[in-house]
Amino acid sequence: MKDRVFVRSWSAKDNGWYRRFLQDPNGAIQVKNYEIRIAAKRAVNKALRDAIAGAYLAKYKTPGALNYARDLCSEKSRATTLELLPARSE
């Protein structure tokens, strides 16, 4: 998982970013003052999604953050796991 970016949706709302990426995987993220074009790809491998859940729990282990991390590790949230990849140049 090193040097790879994965995201999960908290709620998977109909009008949220996750559903938009399912409709069109091309988009952009903003990091500081930079806009980076990306393509989102569903992470369907169970072992990979389990490893990502472990990383969430390892990183967010303070009492306040742990409840959120546990929610992001639920089956509902695991199913929304996307990998953000650099967009292909046209």
C-alpha positions in Angstrom: 0.0 0.0 0.0 3.0 2.3 0.2 2.8 5.3 -2.0 -0.8 4.6 -2.9 -3.8 6.7 -1.9 -7.1 5.2 -0.8 -10.3 6.9 0.4 -13.6 5.7 1.9 -16.9 7.4 2.0 -18.4 8.1 5.4 -22.0 8.1 4.2 -22.1 7.4 0.5 -24.8 10.0 0.0 -26.5 10.1 -3.4 -25.1 13.6 -4.2 -21.7 13.0 -2.6 -18.2 12.6 -4.0 -18.3 8.8 -3.8 -21.4 8.5 -6.0 -19.9 11.0 -8.5 -16.8 9.0 -8.8 -18.9 5.9 -9.6 -20.6 7.8 -12.4 -17.4 9.3 -13.7 -14.0 8.2 -12.3 -12.2 11.3 -13.5 -11.8 14.2 -11.2 -9.4 16.3 -9.2 -8.3 16.7 -5.6 -6.8 19.7 -4.0 -3.6 19.4 -1.9 -2.6 22.7 -0.4 -2.6 25.1 -3.4 -2.3 22.3 -6.0 -5.1 20.7 -8.0 -4.2 17.2 -9.0 -6.1 15.4 -11.7 -7.0 11.8 -10.7 -8.9 8.8 -11.7 -10.8 6.8 -9.0 -10.8 3.0 -9.2 -12.8 0.7 -6.9 -10.7 -1.5 -4.6 -12.5 -4.8 -4.7 -9.8 -7.0 -3.2 -10.9 -8.1 0.3 -7.3 -8.5 1.6 -6.5 -5.0 0.4 -9.6 -3.5 2.0 -8.8 -5.4 5.3 -5.2 -3.9 5.2 -6.6 -0.4 4.7 -9.0 -0.9 7.6 -6.0 -1.9 9.8 -4.1 1.2 8.6 -7.1 3.4 9.6 -7.2 1.8 13.1 -3.4 2.1 13.5 -3.3 5.8 12.5 -6.5 7.0 14.2 -6.3 5.5 17.7 -6.9 8.4 20.0 -10.2 8.1 21.9 -11.9 10.8 19.9 -10.8 9.5 16.5 -11.2 5.8 17.2 -15.0 5.9 16.8 -14.7 7.4 13.4 -12.0 4.9 12.4 -14.2 2.0 13.5 -17.0 3.4 11.4 -14.7 3.6 8.4 -13.8 0.0 9.0 -17.4 -1.2 8.9 -18.5 -3.4 6.0 -20.6 -0.5 4.6 -17.6 1.8 4.5 -15.2 -0.8 3.3 -17.4 -1.3 0.2 -16.8 2.3 -0.7 -13.0 2.0 -0.9 -11.5 3.8 -3.9 -7.9 4.1 -5.0 -7.0 7.5 -6.4 -4.6 7.2 -9.3 -2.9 9.9 -11.4 -5.1 10.8 -14.4 -3.9 9.7 -17.8 -2.4 12.4 -20.0 -4.4 13.2 -23.1 
